[in-house]
Amino acid sequence: MTEHVSPIVGHLPHTNVLSTLIGGADNFTRIIETLPHIARSDATALISGETGTGKELVARAIHYLSDRASRPLVCVNCASLPDLLIEDMLFGHEPGAFTDARMSRRGFLAEAVGGTLFLDEVESLSGRAQAALLRVLQDGTFYPLGSARQQRTDARIVGATNTPLEEMVRRGEFRSDLYHRLKVLCIELPALREREGDVLLLAAHFLRLHAPDGQPPLELDESAERALTAYDWPGNTRELENAMVRAIVTHRGARISADDLDIPSSRVLSASSNAEFTTYRALKREAIALFERTYLTDLIASHGGNVTRAARTAGTDRRMLGKLLKKHGLDPRAFKLGPDPGESELTRSN
């Protein structure tokens, strides 16, 4: 039988698993706040997001925040599962099930009994593998290869994907029934470029995390900060961590500079501080900020400073609009035209 790489199995709970999820952006912290609630459920969950956004960290948080924390967490990369061995690897086998099967072997589902089975890159499962997984999700039972005895699993299934599964379903590349079984609870992680302010926060965290023993963490100079915030980070948090590790090893000055980072934006920004060399991403961010401020100013002015009515017109909630106004330094009280007899005291308090 062909050898395969064993899955990663965790047995000991982390005391503060949420501390591994670093970020302050609203669209990230809102997700983190939901994880304890998701952890209390046994329903299947699907985590989506680009490569490097931290899907496995989120899966680990769900497991270790749950009542299953003392049981195994089995992490499997589906892209590494050979199609011919998928059922053996998921379900295990009994002696004599196939040539060279001299001993029984427990599959991933048996390894994860009472715990969590995390299936990363679930989009890479073949049609045969998808059918095998669907049977488990439908009734929680399976047969090890070569066995007539049905086994039951109570492992919670958490899947992850970096590909929009809806599009794969439309193209006939992913089973719609499996997709709907997986997406009972959905978590969509934002790309790093969409998490405002988190690049520098994460960079500082990685500098502390990877500082050589006995040495204080390095700091970034202004050129490095400009380069980090201007770059698009297609590899997301994982790419940022690699850049920080590389800079720690190769830096030449007292602080890390743009030249030490070896990312595209650092080469552009170190060439000149003139605005004409600003990257496409930086220009796009400036254009979006200008649009947001202009739109918000016109919106709140047209409603005389009434945030509730303005939020209704914008199709958002009052809290979110209030955060945007604060972000751009816009005080709704400055736009008030006078007391509105139909406005409650609660509505007026901004």
C-alpha positions as CSV (number, residue, x, y, z in Angstrom):
1,M,0.0,0.0,0.0
2,T,1.2,3.5,-0.8
3,E,2.4,5.5,2.2
4,H,0.7,8.7,3.0
5,V,1.5,11.7,5.2
6,S,-0.3,11.5,8.6
7,P,-2.7,14.3,9.4
8,I,-1.9,16.9,12.1
9,V,-3.6,15.8,15.3
10,G,-3.9,18.1,18.3
11,H,-5.0,16.8,21.8
12,L,-4.3,19.6,24.3
13,P,-6.5,22.7,24.4
14,H,-5.0,26.2,24.1
15,T,-5.7,28.4,27.1
16,N,-6.1,31.6,25.1
17,V,-6.7,30.5,21.5
18,L,-8.2,33.8,20.4
19,S,-4.9,35.5,21.1
20,T,-3.5,33.8,18.0
21,L,-6.0,35.8,15.8
22,I,-4.4,39.2,15.6
23,G,-6.3,42.1,14.2
24,G,-8.3,45.3,15.0
25,A,-10.2,45.9,11.7
26,D,-13.9,45.9,12.1
27,N,-14.5,43.3,9.4
28,F,-12.1,40.9,11.2
29,T,-13.1,41.5,14.8
30,R,-16.7,40.9,14.0
31,I,-15.8,37.4,12.8
32,I,-13.7,36.7,15.9
33,E,-16.6,37.8,18.2
34,T,-18.8,35.1,16.6
35,L,-16.3,32.2,17.1
36,P,-17.3,31.3,20.8
37,H,-21.0,31.1,19.6
38,I,-20.0,28.9,16.6
39,A,-17.9,26.7,18.9
40,R,-20.9,25.9,21.1
41,S,-22.6,24.3,18.1
42,D,-22.0,20.8,16.6
43,A,-23.2,21.9,13.2
44,T,-20.8,21.7,10.2
45,A,-19.0,24.9,9.4
46,L,-17.3,26.2,6.2
47,I,-14.5,28.7,6.4
48,S,-13.7,30.6,3.2
49,G,-11.0,33.0,2.3
50,E,-7.9,33.5,0.2
51,T,-4.8,31.5,0.8
52,G,-3.0,32.8,3.9
53,T,-5.9,34.5,5.6
54,G,-5.8,32.2,8.7
55,K,-8.5,29.6,8.0
56,E,-6.7,26.9,10.0
57,L,-6.2,29.2,12.9
58,V,-10.0,29.9,12.9
59,A,-10.7,26.2,12.8
60,R,-8.4,25.6,15.7
61,A,-10.1,28.4,17.7
62,I,-13.5,26.8,17.0
63,H,-12.3,23.4,18.3
64,Y,-10.5,24.7,21.4
65,L,-13.3,27.0,22.4
66,S,-15.8,24.1,22.2
67,D,-16.6,21.3,24.6
68,R,-14.5,19.1,22.3
69,A,-11.3,20.8,23.3
70,S,-10.0,17.8,25.3
71,R,-10.6,15.5,22.3
72,P,-8.5,15.3,19.1
73,L,-8.4,18.0,16.4
74,V,-7.5,16.2,13.1
75,C,-6.3,18.6,10.4
76,V,-6.3,17.1,6.9
77,N,-5.2,18.9,3.7
78,C,-7.6,17.5,1.1
79,A,-5.3,18.5,-1.8
80,S,-2.8,15.8,-0.6
81,L,-5.4,12.9,-0.5
82,P,-4.9,10.5,-3.5
83,D,-8.3,9.7,-5.0
84,L,-7.7,6.0,-5.0
85,L,-7.0,6.1,-1.2
86,I,-9.6,8.6,-0.1
87,E,-12.0,6.1,1.4
88,D,-9.2,4.2,3.2
89,M,-7.8,7.5,4.6
90,L,-11.2,8.7,5.8
91,F,-12.7,5.4,7.0
92,G,-9.7,3.2,7.6
93,H,-9.6,-0.5,6.7
94,E,-9.6,-4.1,8.1
95,P,-7.0,-6.8,7.5
96,G,-7.4,-8.3,4.0
97,A,-9.4,-5.3,2.6
98,F,-6.9,-5.1,-0.2
99,T,-3.4,-6.3,-1.2
100,D,-0.9,-5.7,1.6
101,A,-3.6,-4.8,4.1
102,R,-2.2,-7.0,6.8
103,M,-3.3,-4.9,9.8
104,S,-6.3,-2.8,10.5
105,R,-5.9,1.0,10.3
106,R,-8.1,3.7,11.8
107,G,-9.1,6.4,9.4
108,F,-9.3,10.1,10.0
109,L,-13.0,9.9,11.2
110,A,-12.0,7.4,13.8
111,E,-9.1,9.5,14.9
112,A,-11.4,12.5,15.4
113,V,-14.1,10.7,17.5
114,G,-15.4,13.2,20.0
115,G,-13.3,15.9,18.5
116,T,-13.1,17.9,15.2
117,L,-12.1,16.9,11.7
118,F,-10.8,19.9,9.8
119,L,-10.8,19.4,6.0
120,D,-8.6,22.1,4.4
121,E,-8.9,22.9,0.7
122,V,-12.1,20.9,0.5
123,E,-12.6,22.2,-3.0
124,S,-9.9,19.9,-4.2
125,L,-11.8,16.7,-3.3
126,S,-12.6,14.5,-6.4
127,G,-16.1,13.5,-7.2
128,R,-15.5,10.1,-5.5
129,A,-14.2,11.8,-2.4
130,Q,-17.1,14.2,-2.3
131,A,-19.6,11.3,-2.4
132,A,-17.8,9.5,0.4
133,L,-17.8,12.6,2.6
134,L,-21.5,13.3,1.8
135,R,-22.5,9.9,3.2
136,V,-20.9,10.7,6.5
137,L,-22.5,14.1,6.8
138,Q,-25.9,12.7,6.0
139,D,-26.1,10.0,8.7
140,G,-22.9,10.1,10.6
141,T,-22.0,6.5,9.8
142,F,-19.4,4.8,7.7
143,Y,-17.9,1.4,6.9
144,P,-14.1,0.8,7.2
145,L,-12.9,-0.9,4.0
146,G,-13.3,-4.7,4.2
147,S,-15.7,-4.5,7.2
148,A,-19.4,-5.3,7.3
149,R,-19.7,-3.6,10.6
150,Q,-21.1,0.0,10.4
151,Q,-19.4,2.5,12.6
152,R,-20.7,5.8,13.8
153,T,-18.8,9.0,14.2
154,D,-19.6,12.1,16.3
155,A,-16.7,14.1,14.9
156,R,-17.6,17.6,14.0
157,I,-16.7,18.5,10.4
158,V,-15.2,21.9,9.6
159,G,-14.2,22.6,6.0
160,A,-12.2,25.3,4.5
161,T,-11.8,26.6,0.9
162,N,-10.0,29.3,-0.9
163,T,-12.2,29.0,-4.0
164,P,-15.8,30.2,-4.3
165,L,-17.7,26.9,-4.0
166,E,-20.9,28.4,-5.4
167,E,-19.1,28.9,-8.7
168,M,-17.8,25.3,-8.7
169,V,-21.3,24.1,-8.0
170,R,-22.6,26.1,-11.0
171,R,-19.9,24.6,-13.2
172,G,-20.7,21.1,-12.0
173,E,-17.3,20.7,-10.3
174,F,-18.6,20.4,-6.7
175,R,-21.7,18.6,-5.5
176,S,-24.5,21.0,-4.5
177,D,-25.8,18.6,-1.9
178,L,-22.3,18.4,-0.2
179,Y,-21.9,22.2,-0.5
180,H,-25.2,22.8,1.4
181,R,-24.3,20.2,4.0
182,L,-21.0,21.9,4.7
183,K,-22.2,25.5,4.8
184,V,-24.6,25.3,7.7
185,L,-22.4,27.8,9.5
186,C,-20.3,30.1,7.2
187,I,-17.2,32.2,8.0
188,E,-15.8,34.3,5.3
189,L,-12.3,35.7,6.2
190,P,-11.4,39.1,4.6
191,A,-8.1,39.4,2.7
192,L,-5.4,41.3,4.5
193,R,-5.7,44.2,2.0
194,E,-9.3,44.6,3.2
195,R,-8.4,44.8,6.9
196,E,-7.7,48.5,7.5
197,G,-4.8,49.2,9.9
198,D,-4.0,45.5,10.5
199,V,-0.8,45.3,8.4
200,L,1.3,47.2,10.8
201,L,-0.3,45.6,13.8
202,L,0.5,42.2,12.4
203,A,4.0,43.2,11.3
204,A,4.8,44.3,14.9
205,H,3.4,41.0,16.2
206,F,5.6,38.9,13.9
207,L,8.6,41.0,14.8
208,R,8.0,40.1,18.5
209,L,7.2,36.5,17.7
210,H,10.3,35.8,15.7
211,A,12.8,37.9,17.6
212,P,15.9,36.0,18.4
213,D,16.1,34.7,22.0
214,G,17.4,37.3,24.3
215,Q,17.1,40.2,21.9
216,P,14.5,42.9,21.9
217,P,12.2,42.9,18.8
218,L,13.2,45.1,15.9
219,E,11.2,48.2,14.9
220,L,10.2,49.5,11.5
221,D,11.3,52.8,10.1
222,E,9.0,55.1,8.2
223,S,10.0,53.8,4.8
224,A,9.2,50.2,5.9
225,E,5.8,51.3,7.2
226,R,5.0,53.0,4.0
227,A,6.0,50.0,2.0
228,L,4.0,47.6,4.1
229,T,0.8,49.6,3.9
230,A,1.1,50.3,0.2
231,Y,1.7,46.6,-0.8
232,D,-1.3,44.5,-1.9
233,W,-0.3,41.3,0.1
234,P,-1.7,38.7,-2.3
235,G,-0.4,36.0,0.0
236,N,-2.1,37.7,3.0
237,T,-1.0,37.1,6.6
238,R,1.2,34.2,5.7
239,E,3.2,36.3,3.1
240,L,3.5,39.2,5.7
241,E,4.9,36.8,8.3
242,N,7.4,35.4,5.8
243,A,8.5,39.0,4.9
244,M,9.1,39.8,8.6
245,V,11.1,36.7,9.2
246,R,13.2,37.5,6.1
247,A,13.7,41.1,7.3
248,I,14.8,40.0,10.7
249,V,17.5,37.8,9.1
250,T,18.7,40.2,6.4
251,H,18.3,43.7,7.9
252,R,21.4,45.9,7.9
253,G,20.5,48.9,10.0
254,A,19.3,49.5,13.6
255,R,15.7,49.3,12.3
256,I,14.0,47.5,9.4
257,S,13.8,49.6,6.3
258,A,11.8,49.2,3.1
259,D,14.9,47.8,1.4
260,D,15.0,45.0,3.9
261,L,11.5,43.8,3.1
262,D,12.1,42.7,-0.5
263,I,8.5,43.3,-1.6
264,P,7.4,45.2,-4.7
265,S,6.2,48.3,-3.0
266,S,9.5,48.7,-1.0
267,R,11.4,48.9,-4.3
268,V,9.0,51.5,-5.7
269,L,8.8,53.6,-2.5
270,S,12.6,53.6,-1.8
271,A,13.2,54.9,-5.3
272,S,11.6,58.3,-4.4
273,S,9.4,59.8,-1.8
274,N,7.6,61.8,-4.6
275,A,3.8,61.0,-4.8
276,E,4.1,60.2,-8.5
277,F,5.8,56.9,-7.6
278,T,2.9,55.9,-5.3
279,T,1.7,52.4,-6.1
280,Y,-1.7,51.6,-7.8
281,R,-3.0,50.2,-4.5
282,A,-2.1,53.4,-2.6
283,L,-3.8,55.6,-5.2
284,K,-6.8,53.3,-5.2
285,R,-7.0,53.6,-1.4
286,E,-6.8,57.4,-1.6
287,A,-9.6,57.5,-4.2
288,I,-11.8,55.3,-2.1
289,A,-11.2,57.4,1.0
290,L,-12.1,60.6,-1.0
291,F,-15.3,59.0,-2.4
292,E,-16.3,57.8,1.1
293,R,-15.8,61.2,2.7
294,T,-17.7,63.0,-0.2
295,Y,-20.5,60.5,-0.1
296,L,-20.9,60.6,3.7
297,T,-20.8,64.4,3.8
298,D,-23.5,64.7,1.2
299,L,-25.6,62.0,2.8
300,I,-25.5,63.3,6.3
301,A,-26.1,66.9,5.1
302,S,-29.2,65.8,3.1
303,H,-30.7,64.4,6.3
304,G,-29.8,67.3,8.5
305,G,-27.4,65.3,10.7
306,N,-30.0,62.5,11.4
307,V,-27.8,59.4,11.5
308,T,-30.7,57.0,11.6
309,R,-32.4,58.3,8.5
310,A,-29.1,58.6,6.7
311,A,-28.2,54.9,7.5
312,R,-31.6,53.8,6.2
313,T,-31.0,55.7,2.9
314,A,-27.5,54.2,2.6
315,G,-28.8,50.7,3.2
316,T,-26.7,50.1,6.3
317,D,-27.2,50.1,10.0
318,R,-26.8,53.1,12.3
319,R,-23.8,51.7,14.1
320,M,-21.8,51.1,11.0
321,L,-22.6,54.5,9.6
322,G,-21.6,56.1,12.9
323,K,-18.2,54.3,12.6
324,L,-17.7,55.6,9.1
325,L,-18.5,59.1,10.1
326,K,-16.1,58.9,13.0
327,K,-13.4,57.5,10.7
328,H,-13.6,60.5,8.4
329,G,-14.0,63.0,11.3
330,L,-17.5,64.0,10.4
331,D,-19.7,65.1,13.4
332,P,-23.4,64.7,12.6
333,R,-24.3,67.6,15.0
334,A,-22.5,70.0,12.6
335,F,-25.1,69.2,10.0
336,K,-28.2,69.6,12.1
337,L,-30.8,72.1,10.7
338,G,-32.6,72.4,14.0
339,P,-34.8,70.2,16.2
340,D,-37.0,67.7,14.4
341,P,-40.4,67.3,16.2
342,G,-40.6,63.7,15.0
343,E,-37.1,62.7,16.2
344,S,-36.8,60.9,19.6
345,E,-34.1,61.8,22.1
346,L,-32.5,58.4,21.5
347,T,-32.3,59.1,17.8
348,R,-30.7,62.5,18.4
349,S,-27.9,61.2,20.6
350,N,-25.0,60.5,18.3
